Amino acid sequence: MSGVQHTVHDFEAAARDKLDPVHVDFIAGGARDEITVRANEAAFGRLQLLPRVLRGSAVRDLDITLLGSRARMPVLLSPTAFHKLVYPEGELATVRAAAAAGAIMIASMASTVAVGEIADAARATDSDAQLWFQLYIQPDLEITEALVRRAVDAGCTALVVTVDSPVLGAGERNRRNGFHDLPPGLRCENLVDLRDGERGHVRQIAMSPELNWEHIDWLRGVTELPVLLKGVLHPEDARLAVRHGADGLLLSNHGGRQLDTVPATLELLPEILAAVAGRIPIVLDGGVRRGTDVVKALALGASAVGIGRPVMWALAQGGEEGVRRLLELLRDELDDTLALCGASGLADLTPDLVRVPAWAPVPGPAVAPGSDHRFGGGAVV
Ligand SMILES: Cc1cc2nc3c(=O)[nH]c(=O)nc-3n(C[C@H](O)[C@H](O)[C@H](O)COP(=O)(O)O)c2cc1C
């Protein structure tokens, strides 16, 4: 497929044409039967928007400030590993595009460019876009602390700690394809030389089944940066996150790549919001593909959303230019949806704009045939 991309799905189709099918599977795939992968997108499709009218505004404000980081759109680039797998410049191309759009990028700990270089590339654009760093807490806390220091030295303004990965998700497509390692020449650059005297040593990312809340307490003690937890799904854990000093949650099921059959993140949003009771912001990712999806999540109470796969597809399709166009597209769709909902900015997005369809007719008093029932009786749906 060639030509211009008009939707996020067009980027996916274009990337599929370009990439090695093994890498397509790595990006598109999820855990086990991929039930949660499908559920994330489907959940957005099930909700309806109920717009307001005649609240005119010529321009719409899409700016946000999230834990002290300012952005020109409420769409973050969720952390995704291995950008060089799909485009030679890798994360450098991605961050330049994010900076141009004024979007917050969360650099993955498993990036193929070191976080310091990603930050330098962002700064070179003269944009004030912020970079966050995603961390898997390592069993060796000295190593974890060295990673945090790297993120701080790079100028990252928040840490996103992924807590849904005590073990690696079962990506059966990858197993079938025998895709276990990065190709020669590529490596996780953040994991190079983490301990003094380790010249050229590259560590493997360790998943830590022993992780517990004490690790979060420990992390709070080693950094002043805002800490968001990524992958909290149970409301009780959301309450614990607040108690343990988390500054925010990235409500995420890892795009369906960890535990299969967990609910769509959108479905969990009301429960998680109720659990944290406004004390910390909630960012949501998983299945966001349209401006209408962004509006639904924000109207229901999310502070922002994240996108994972779309960034990989756009990067594969067109490098920096591709990601820039993807973000512009989402921004245009978001702006257009706000206008159609009668919103002059994100602050106007309220839960009454979103409805779960009620297919069953609401029973009302019977109306005699031929009677004028305009002002009484009848079903009000
Ligand atoms: C190719 C790929 C790599 C990912 N790598 C990471 C990662 O390194 N760390 C992490 O916390 N999440 C990772 N994720 C999950 C994303 O951060 C995000 O939660 C998910 O992709 C959102 O769903 P979406 O792809 O439907 O937008 C990855 C997802 C994909 C598709």
The ligand as an SDF file (V2000), in Angstrom:
LIG
                    3D

 31 33  0  0  0  0  0  0  0  0999 V2000
    5.9810   -3.0460   20.2360 C   0  0  0  0  0  0  0  0  0  0  0  0
    5.6030   -2.6600   21.6340 C   0  0  0  0  0  0  0  0  0  0  0  0
    6.6090   -2.5230   22.5900 C   0  0  0  0  0  0  0  0  0  0  0  0
    6.2770   -2.1390   23.8890 C   0  0  0  0  0  0  0  0  0  0  0  0
    7.2840   -1.9400   24.8030 N   0  0  0  0  0  0  0  0  0  0  0  0
    6.9770   -1.5260   26.0570 C   0  0  0  0  0  0  0  0  0  0  0  0
    8.0000   -1.2550   26.9920 C   0  0  0  0  0  0  0  0  0  0  0  0
    9.1890   -1.3570   26.6960 O   0  0  0  0  0  0  0  0  0  0  0  0
    7.6290   -0.8740   28.2400 N   0  0  0  0  0  0  0  0  0  0  0  0
    6.3150   -0.7340   28.6160 C   0  0  0  0  0  0  0  0  0  0  0  0
    6.0220   -0.3720   29.7560 O   0  0  0  0  0  0  0  0  0  0  0  0
    5.3230   -0.9510   27.7240 N   0  0  0  0  0  0  0  0  0  0  0  0
    5.6190   -1.3430   26.4740 C   0  0  0  0  0  0  0  0  0  0  0  0
    4.6030   -1.5510   25.5620 N   0  0  0  0  0  0  0  0  0  0  0  0
    3.2100   -1.2370   25.9330 C   0  0  0  0  0  0  0  0  0  0  0  0
    2.8670    0.2130   25.6010 C   0  0  0  0  0  0  0  0  0  0  0  0
    3.5350    1.1050   26.4510 O   0  0  0  0  0  0  0  0  0  0  0  0
    1.3640    0.5130   25.7340 C   0  0  0  0  0  0  0  0  0  0  0  0
    0.9360    0.1860   27.0320 O   0  0  0  0  0  0  0  0  0  0  0  0
    0.4690   -0.1830   24.7150 C   0  0  0  0  0  0  0  0  0  0  0  0
    1.1140   -0.3520   23.4840 O   0  0  0  0  0  0  0  0  0  0  0  0
   -0.7910    0.6450   24.5320 C   0  0  0  0  0  0  0  0  0  0  0  0
   -1.6740    0.0150   23.6930 O   0  0  0  0  0  0  0  0  0  0  0  0
   -1.8360    0.3410   22.1210 P   0  0  0  0  0  0  0  0  0  0  0  0
   -0.6750   -0.3040   21.4600 O   0  0  0  0  0  0  0  0  0  0  0  0
   -3.1300   -0.3030   21.7920 O   0  0  0  0  0  0  0  0  0  0  0  0
   -1.8550    1.8450   21.9420 O   0  0  0  0  0  0  0  0  0  0  0  0
    4.9090   -1.9410   24.2580 C   0  0  0  0  0  0  0  0  0  0  0  0
    3.9270   -2.0980   23.2770 C   0  0  0  0  0  0  0  0  0  0  0  0
    4.2530   -2.4430   21.9850 C   0  0  0  0  0  0  0  0  0  0  0  0
    3.1610   -2.5790   20.9740 C   0  0  0  0  0  0  0  0  0  0  0  0
  1  2  1  0
  2  3  1  0
  2 30  2  0
  3  4  2  0
  4  5  1  0
  4 28  1  0
  5  6  2  0
  6  7  1  0
  6 13  1  0
  7  8  2  0
  7  9  1  0
  9 10  1  0
 10 11  2  0
 10 12  1  0
 12 13  2  0
 13 14  1  0
 14 15  1  0
 14 28  1  0
 15 16  1  0
 16 17  1  0
 16 18  1  0
 18 19  1  0
 18 20  1  0
 20 21  1  0
 20 22  1  0
 22 23  1  0
 23 24  1  0
 24 25  2  0
 24 26  1  0
 24 27  1  0
 28 29  2  0
 29 30  1  0
 30 31  1  0
M  END
$$$$
